[in-house]
Amino acid sequence: MKNRLMGWFRQPENALFAALILLHLIPIWAFPYFPSQDGPAHLNNANVLREYNHPDRSVFREYYVLNSNPEPNWTGHLALAGLMFLVPLLTAEKLLLSGYVVLLPLSARYAVRAVNPQNAGLAFLSFPFIFNYLLHMGFYNFSYSLPFFFFVVGYWAKKQERFGWREALIMALLWLALYFTHIFSVVTACAAIGLAALMFTAFDLVNRLRGVPPDGETPKTSFWRLFASRALVPFIALLPTALLVLNFLNQKGVRRGEPLPVGFQWRRLRTLESLVSFHDYEVWLAISVAALFAALTAFLLLVKVLRWEWNRWDALLIVSAAYVYIYFIAPDWMSGGGFISHRMILFPYIALLLWAAGQRWPVWSKRTAQAAAAALAVAFLALNMRSYAQLNEYLEEYISAGDHVEPNTTLLPLCFSHQGRDENDRIMARRIGPFLHASGIIAAKKRIVEMDNYEGNTTYFPVLFRPEKNPFTHIGAIEAQPPQVDFLSFNEKTGGTVDYVLLWQLRDLYHENAQKILEQLDKGGYERIFVSEPRGAAQLYRRPGLKTGE
């Protein structure tokens, strides 16, 4: 085993692949905080899930109820909760993120090898997609669904001509794993496998009519046996997951928004906007990744036309086109879930990667594609680390307020700058709000109820607010910029208390909403007990009469 592993690493392509994976782990471990928008909320709720029944956590049971419905968003929370039994919470998050960083390129390599082992090196094209906008939004479950998408589609591609009951069982488990990461990727995997199976069958049917047997088969092989292996058995394996999907739709309904304007969608797709998070320079890198895929696709099509060489894996080009069509007609939200457009942008490129794996490549062109993908991935890393370093300075200042919060209490964070502004009043995060839910880290560390826990205001996460004490219902627009809230009446409405109020980057003192918040703090007798250093960006207020240990 050791000799085999050493032999694998002696191959330059494999060594570079492993080195790139290790390089992508550096941003996770080099900084105390991973600057995502929703990640802190996941940490907070994983901790609530872990300690909900702890005798000393009565405040959790007072404000929260656990969701017993089998939701697709459970995987990340359960993993974080389990890891927290072993390591500190920030380390647990780093381990979860590291698993994703390692699995995405490895799963892409698995799927590429399932299509054609000789093109395993094309998995390098997956590296620029690792630190994408959706990961920085904190959509950890969806991010994990991308590797499982590759595993599901790759396993089908590998076994599609010989699906037996053993393979069906493995496929059923993979479908379930995909569901419990994200329902969206179940739909896209179904579309890929269903369309590919249909196209493969049509391709083989045409060949049979021409007297050419399918690859690896004899002319006497039953056409229907191949169809059953490729389509019927894998979709029978899908049945348990399909029941969960139906339950989800029954619980959430099928209300949907409208598709976004075509011109707007086209710009997003051709610029691969789902790779842009923090800085304007990332736009040019994202466009470069899109251009690389466009160039490779055009090159391969030209080669195929010149050779007049077509194969059944060309079905994956049809899958990519189908994803583009779905992207344009799909609503941007449905059944309570949003960001459909941003998620869907990734899948035409993923399908193109798998299609490219099924083609014959001149050696020089494959090496060029690998080098270009690696260079773009490293460039993304450099920009991200620059943003991470700056944001960590401000996140450290924000979270320092937590040292002055007592356990078993409540905290109302009011963020006046979701994206954060530096000393020169420049926005630090172009498209995400790393400070919007940063208080989740304080809540997880101090075992308190954080009243801007957006997950508790939904129906598809493990931890939900009790309706009678839901701050989003009884306090107001906590996440507006600036917040528009009435927290003084919360006790009268619910019997609960707002023990601490945390203000972040309160700059526009003359805005009507800011004035009302300051008036409520003064009227309610809240005492300012902490101002952060060195910028004074975080101010912590405590309600009168709150004592240590209360």
N, C-alpha and C positions, 0 to 999 in steps of 0.2 A: 504493500500500500504506500509506504514511504517513498520507495523508488519510483512508483507510478506517479505520485504527486510531484516529486522532484523533476521527473521527466516532462510533466505538463508545464512546469514553470520554466524549463529550459527553452521552450519555444518562445521566440521573441514576441509574437502576437499575444500569447497567453500571459506572459509576464507584464506586458503593457496594459492589458485588460485588467489584471489584478492591481497594478499600480494606480490606475485611474479610479478604481473602486476605493482604494485606501485614501487617495487624494480627496475624494468626495466626502470622506468621513471627517476631514479636518475641520470644516466649518461647524460641524455639530459639536465637536469636543473642544474647540479652541476658545469658545466664549461661554460665559455662565448661562446666558439665556438665548434660546432660539427665538428670533423675532417674528412670530406669526400673530395673526389676528385672533384666531379662536383657540390656539393651542393652550393658553392658560386656563380657558374655561374647561377644556377636556381634563387637564390636571386637577382642577378643582372638583369636578364631578366624579372623576375616578376616585378621588380621596373620600368624597361623601359616600360613594358606593361602598368603599372598603370599610368605613367607620360608622356607617349609618346606625348600627345597633349597639355601638359602644356606649356603656352607661354614662360616660361623661360628655356625650355629644347630644344632649337633649335638644339643642337649638336646631340640629339637623332634622330631627323628627317633628319639631314644631312647625318648620317651614316647608319641608320636602316630603314627597311620597315617592316610592320607587315604582318605576314603570314595569309591569309584568308582561307586557306584550313583546313578542320576539321581534325586535326592531333590527333593521339592517345596520344601525350605527353602534352596535354593541362591541364589536371586536376591539377597537382601539381602547375603549374605556376599560374593558375587562383585562386587557393586556397591561395597561398602566396600573390598574388596581393591584394586579398580581405582582408586578415588578416592585411596587411600593412596599410590599412585605419584605423585600430583600434589599432594596437600595433606597437612598433619598429620592424625593419626588423629581427633582430636576435631572438626576441621573437616570431615573426611570424613563423620562421623556427622551433623553439622549439615546438610550438603548432602543426605544421604539423607533425613533427616527433613523438610527443606524441600521436597523433591520430593513427598513424601506429602502435606504440608499444601497444596501448590498443586494437586496432581492430584485430591484427593478432591472439592472443590467443582466443579472444572472437569469432571471425569468425570460428576458428578451433573447438571451443566448440560447436558452432551452427551446423556445418556440422557433427561432431561426434554424437551429439544428434539426428540429422535427421536420421542417420543410426541406432543408438540404444541409447535411452536415458539413459539406465543403464550403459553405458560406457563413460559418459560425462567426467570422470576424465582422460581419455586418451588424452584430449587436453593439458595436461601438456607436452606432447611430442613436442608441437610446440614451447615451450619457447627457447630451444637452437638455434632455427632458426631466432630469432628476429634480433640480431645484426650480420647480415651476410655480406659477402664480397660485395655483390651487393648494399646493403644499404650504406656501407662505400665508395663505388665508387661514391655515390651520385645519384644512380638510384632511385630517390624517386617515380617516377611514377610506375616503375616496382614493387617496394616494396609494394606500395598500391594495386597493382593488385593481390597480394597474398591473402589478406583478401577478396577481391571481388571474387577471384576464389573459395574460401571456401563458400562464400555466394551463388554463382551461383550453384555450384555442390550440396551444402547442400540443397538449396531450391528445386532443382530437386529431390534429394533423398527423401525429405519430402513429395513432392506432386506428385511423379511420377505415382501414380495409379489413380489420380483424377484431372488431368489437365483440367480445363475449361478455358473460355475466360478471367475470372478475373486473374487466375493464369498465363495465357499466357501474359497478360499485365504486370504483375509484373516481369515475366521472361524477357520480352523484355526490360524493364527498367534496370534490372540487367545486361543483355548482353551489353547494351549501356554504363553503368557505367564501366564495365570491359574493353570495347574497349577504353574508354577515359582515362583509367589508363595505359593499355599496350596491344597492339595487340597480343603479344606473348602468354599471358595468355588466350586470347580468343581461340586461336588454341588449347592449352592444355585442356581447359575446354570442347571444342567441342569433342576432342578425348575421354575424360573421359566419357562424357554423351552418346555420340554415341555408344562407345564400351559397356558401361554398359547396355544401353537400349537393344542392340542386344543380349547380354548375358542373361539379365533378361528374354527377350522374349523366347530365346531358352530354358532356365531353366523351364519356365512355360509351354512351349509346351511339353517338356518331361514329366512333371508332369501330364499334361492333358491326354497324351497318357497312362499314368499309372493310370488314374482315380483320381488323387490328385489335387484339385483346388488350385489356387494361394492363398497366405496368404490374409485373409480378404475377399475372393471372393467365390462365389458359382460355381458349375460346369457349370451353364448355362450362366455365365458371358461371354460376347463376347471376344474371343481372340483378335480380331482386335481392339476392343475398348481399351483394355489394351495397345496394340501396339501403337495406336494413342495417347493415353495419355502419354506414356513414351517417344515416339520418335517424332511423327509427330507434335504435338502441340508445344513442346519446340523448335523444329527447325523452325517452322513457326514464333515463337517469335524471332528467331535469324535473320530473314530476314532483318530488318533495319540495324542491325550491319553488316550483310554480305555485304550489299550494300556499307557501309563505308569501309569495308576491301577491296572490289573490287576497290573502288575509290583510296584507299591508294596504292594498287599494280599497278594500272594504272598510278598514279603519280610518283611512285618511281621505277617502273620496278621490274623484278624478277631476276636480276643478283645475283649470289650467289657464295660463296667461296667453297672450297673443305672441306670434312670432315677431322677432325684431326686424326692422327694415332691412331689405336685401342688400342695399349698398353698404350699410353699416356692418352687416354680417360678412360681406365679402372682404371689406378692409381688415376685419379681425382675423379672418381665415388666412388671407395671403400674407399677413404680417406675423402670423402665429402669436397673437397677442397673449395667449395663455402661458407664455414663457416670460412675460414682463411683470416685475413686482415692484422694484424700488427706484430704479434710476433710468433716466432717459436713454443712456447709452445701451441699456438692455434691449431697447427697441431695435437698434441696428443689428445686434446679435441675433435676436429672434427672426428678423427678416433674413439674415444670412442663413439660418437653419432652414427656413422655408425655401429659400433659393437653392440650397444644397439638395433638398429633396426634389424640387422641381427639375433641377439639372440632371440628377440621377435618373429620374423617371423618364425624361425626354431622351437621355442617352440610351437607356435600356430599350425603350420603344423603337428608337432608330435602329439599334442593333437587331432587334427581333424582326423588324420589317425587312431589313437588308438580307437577313438569313431566312426570312419567312419561316420562323421557328416559334411555334406556339405550344404551350403545354397547359395542363389543367390548373396549375398554380396561378395562371392568369385570371382565374376566378377572383383572386384577392384584389386585383385591380378593380374589378366590378364592386367588390365589397367597399373599397375606398370611395368609389363614386357614390355608392349607396349612402355611406356615412355623410358625404357632402350634401346629398339631397336631404337627408334627415336633419342635418344641421340647419339648413335654410328653412325648413317647414316646421321644426319643433318649437314649442313655446319655451320661454326662458324660465318658467317655473311650472310645476305641476305637483299635485298631491302634497303641497306644503314644502316641497324641495325646490331650491333655486339654483342659479348659476348653471343651468343646463347648457347654454351656449358655450360658456367657457370650458366646460367638461368635454363637450362634443368636438371642439376644435382639435383636440389631441388625436382622436381616433382615425381620421383619414390618413394622418401621417404614420400612425402605428400600422395600419393596414398596408400602406405603401412599403414600409420596412419589411413586413412579412412577404409581400409580393416580390420585392427585390431579392429576397432570400431564395425564391424559387427559380431564379434566372441564372443563365450562364454568364459569368463575368470575365472579361479580360483581367488578368492579374493586376496590371497597372492601375486600372480604374477602381478596383476594389481597395487597393492600398491608398489611392488618393481619397476615396470616400472615408476610410478609417482615419486618415491623418486630419482631414478637414473637420470631422466630427469631434475628434479628440481636442483639436485646437479651439473649437467653439465652446466645448465643455469647460476647458480650463479658463477661457476668457470669462464665461459666466461665473465661475468660481471666484475669480479675482474681484469682479464687481460685487458679488454677493458678500464676500468677506469684508470689503470696504464698508458696505452698508451695515453689516452685522456689528462691526467694531463701533461705529458711531451710535447705533441704536442701543447697544449694550450699555454705553455710558449713561444714557437717559433712562433706560429701564432700571438700572441700578439705583438711580435717584428716586424713581417712582416707587420701587418696591421697598426702599428704606423706610417708608412710612409704616410698613407693616410691623416694625419693631415696637411700635407704640400702641398696638392694638391688642386687646385682651381676648383670649380664647372664649368660645361659646357666646359670642356677641354677633351683631350684624354690622355690615359696612355698606354704605351707599357711595360708590365711586361715581363722580361726575367729571367726565372727560371733555375738555373744551378743544382738544386737538387730537383727533384719532390718529392721524398720520405723524404727528410730532413736528415741532418746529425747532430749528437750531438757534444759536445765538444771533444769527443774522436774519431770523424770521423766515428761513427757507424750509419748505416741506422736506422731511427726511425720507418718507416712504411714499413713492409715487402713486401706488394703487391699493395699498393695504393699510389697515389701522392697527399697528402693533401695540398701541396704548389703549385701545378701546376696551379690551378685556384683560389687560395686564394685571388687574386687581385679583384675577383668579389665582395667581401665584401666591399673593398674600393670603387669600382665603384658604388655600390648600395647606400653607405652612402653619397658619394660626388656628385652623379648624373653626372657621367662622362661616356665617351665611353672607354671601356676597350678593347684593340685591340687583346687580346688573348681570346676573347669571342667565344669559339669553337661552341656554339650553332648557332651563326650567320652565320657560314660557312657550315651549314647543310641545309636540306630542310624540316625537320620534327619538328622544334620548333617554338614557336609563333613569335620570333624576329629574323630577318635575316639581314645580312649586305647587303647594296646596292652593286651590283656587281662591280660598278665602283670605290668603295672605300673599298673593302674587303681587310683587311690587310693580310689575309692568301694568297691572290693572289699576292698582290703588295709589300709585305715586305719579305716573305719567310717562312722558317720552324721555326716558333715562338716556337713550343713546342718540338723541338729537344733538346737533352742534349749533349753538350751545344747548345743553339739556333744558327741557321744559318740564319742571317737576313741582309737586306739592307734597313734601315729605312731612310737614308738621301735622297733617291730618291723618297720617298713616295709623297712628295709635288708636285714634277714635274710630276709624273705619274697620280695623282688623284686630286690635288688641296687641299688635306687635309693636316693636320699637325700632327706630333708626338710631343705633348707638354711636356710630361714627359716620362722618361725611368726609370723603377725600376729594379734593379739588385738584385737577391736573391742568397745568398751563392756562390758568385763568388770566387772559390778557385784555380782552375787551370788557372792561369794567362797566362800560356805559350801555352795553346791550341790555335790552329789557329783561331777557331771561336770566342773565348774570345778576342783575340788580335784584330780581325776585329771590334768587337763591341766597344772596348775601343778607337780604332782609329776613328770610326765614331763619338763617343761622343766628342772627341777632335776636329776633323775636323769641326763638326757642331756647335761648340761653346757651347755645353751643359754644364751647371754649376751644380756641385754637391752641392745640398742644404740640404741634410740630410743623416746622417749615424745612423743607429738604435743602441739602447742600449739594453742589455749590451754587445752583441757579435759582433756588426757591420755587421750583416748578411744581412741587407737590405740597399741598397744605392739608393738614389733618385736623378735623374738629371732632370733639367728643360731647355727647349730650350731658346735661347737668344731672348729677346724682349717680352716674355710673361709677361703680367702685371696682377695684381689682378683684377678680374672681367671681364677679356677678354673672 
